[in-house]
Amino acid sequence: MRAITYIAAERAGIPPRSYSFTRVRNVVDAFTPLVANAKNPQEAQKYFDQMMYYVGQAKLPNRKKRRPSYPRAVWGKPKSFPHNRE
């Protein structure tokens, strides 16, 4: 998966982390039997090129700017009930 993602990233000129791992895995899982059962190297290359086209479509969307993080809320210490003094 990572090798296929790296090849697609080199072709597109973008970082490999900008691809969805799950979508790339699904594309590779769909095309692996086709490439493995190809009758000749030309057919295998055709399926590989189709697979790389769909891997190229598996880019993650551009995210908005990072929002500032807020400090975590801290729970107060528990109050103990007064003891019954008789």
N, C-alpha and C positions, 0 to 999 in steps of 0.2 A: 504494500500500500504506500509506504513512504517513498519507495523508489519511483513509482508511477507518479506520485504527487510531485516529487522533485523534478521529474522530466517535464511535466506539464507547467510547473512554475518557471523552469528555464525557458521554455518556449514562449510563455506569456510575459516574462520579465518581471514577475512579482514574487514576493516571498512565499515559500511553501506553506507557511502557517495560515495563509489566507484562503486555504481550501478546506472544505468540510471533510473531515476524515470519514464520517459515516456515509456521506454521499459518494465519495470516491470508492469506498469499500463496496457499496451496492453496485456501482458501475462495473468494477473489476469482477465481482462475483457473477454478474450477468454475462460478461464477455469472455470469461475464462474458458468455459466449455466450447465456445465458438472458435476461439484461437487454438485450443488444444485439438479439436477435431477437424481442422482445416485440411483440405485435400492436398494443397501445395503451399509453398512459402508465400506466393503472391496473395492467395486468399487469406492466409494468416496475417499478412501485413495489412490487408484491407480491413480486417476486423480490428487489428491493433490501432489503426488510424481512426476508425470509428470510435473505439473505446477512448482514445485520447481526446477526441472532440467532446465527448460527453463528460470526461473528467474535467476538461476546461470549463464546462458549464457549472461545475460544483463549487464555485467561488462563494465565500461567505459574504454577506451584505456589508456595506460600509457602515460602521457603527458611529453613533453620535459621539460628541465629545464626552470625555469622562466627567462624571459628576463628582463633586467633592464628597468625600466620605464623612459621615457624621460620627461623633464619638459614641461608643457603645454605652447603653444605659446600664447602670450598676444597680443591682437589687440592694435594698437596704437590709440591715441586719435584722433578724427576726426578734420580735419583742417577746419576752417571756412573761407568762401570767404570774401575778403575785401568789406567793405560797399561802396556804391556809394556816394561819398561826393561832392556834387555840391553846 
